[in-house]
């Protein structure tokens, strides 16, 4: 019975500490990616993928086909959001990805303006 328990421990003991994945780096302040920021691979990035760590290569392969949100990348890779942000910063510094800031939330429109537009449409087209 202890042999079965030891086998389970062996399966989980191969986990790599997160600081190894990020090479001990912390997130630079200029690369504070929001969860909804969109990232995509730049042209020619696939050729450089061979020299990357397995985790960075996985991130690059995910965003190769188009834009993905940072939160989506974290979900697909099953890595913590902070680790994904550091990997994205490394990839952007190498010129392998393009990051777009998230679209800002729309400002609330004045209700009086909307009512005036609605009244104008009703007058023009009938309601």
N, C-alpha and C positions, 0 to 999 in steps of 0.2 A: 504494500500500500504506500510505503514511503517512496518507492521507485516512481510511481505515477505522479506523486507530488513533486518529485525532483524534476521530472520531465516537463511539468508545467512551468516550473521556475526557469528551466533552461530556455523555454520559448520566450519568456519575458525578459530574461537577463541580457538579451542582445540589444536592448533599447539604447539608442545613442543619446547621451545628454544633450540638451538643447544648446548649451554653450559651444559644443563641438560643431553642431550644424552651422552656427553663425560665426564660427572662428573666433568666439569670444567678443565679437563686436557688439556695440550698442547702437541704437538707432540714432543717426545724426538728426539734429533738429530740423534741417531743411528737407528731410525725407519723411515727415510725419504723415504717412498715407492714411487718409480717412477710410472707413470701411466701404464707402460707396465710390471711392476713386476707381477709375477704370484703367486697366493696364493691358498692353498688347505687346507682342514681340516686334522688334524692329526688323527691317529687311536684312537678310543675311545673318540673322541671329542663330539659325539652325547649325551653321558651320562651326560656331564657337561652342556649341553645346557639349562637345566631347571633353572639353577641359573643365567643365563645371562639376561641382559636387552633385551627388544623386538628387538631393532635395532641390537644388537650384535648377537642375536639368528638368525635374518634374514640373516645377513652376513654369519654366520657359515653354515646355511642351503644351501645358494647359492654355497658355495665352497666345500660342502660335497661330491659331485659327481666327482670332478676333479679340475683341475687348471682353474682359471679365472684371467684375468688381473684386476688390481686395478681399472682402469677406467670402466671396465665392471661391477664390483661390485657396484661402485657409480651409474652407470646408472640404474641397476636393483633395487637398493634400493631407488633411487631418493633422495639421500643425497649428500651434497656437498663433493667434493673430500677430503678436509681437514678433515672432520668429519669421513669419511671412513678410512682415514689413521690412525687416532687416535684409532678408534675401532679395526682396524687390529693390531695396536701396543699392545693394551690391550689383544687381543686374543693370540698374539704370546707370550707375557710375561706369560700368563697362560698356554702355551704349547698346545693350541687348534688348531693352524694353523701352516702351514709351508709356508714360503715365499721364492721364488726364484728370484734372481736378473734377470732383463731382459737380454736377449742375446745381447751382444754388436754388434753394426753395423759392417758389414763387411768392411774391409779396401778396398780402391780402388786398383784394380789390375793394374799393369803396362800394358799399351796397347801393348807395344812391345812383352811382354811375351805372351799375348793372340794371337797376330799375328803369333808368332813362333809356338805355339801349333797348330793353325789352319793350317799353312803351313805344319807342320809335319803330321797332319791327312790327308790332301789332298794328300801328297806324299805317304803315306802308303796305303790309301784306294781309292785313285782316286776321282776326283771331276767332 
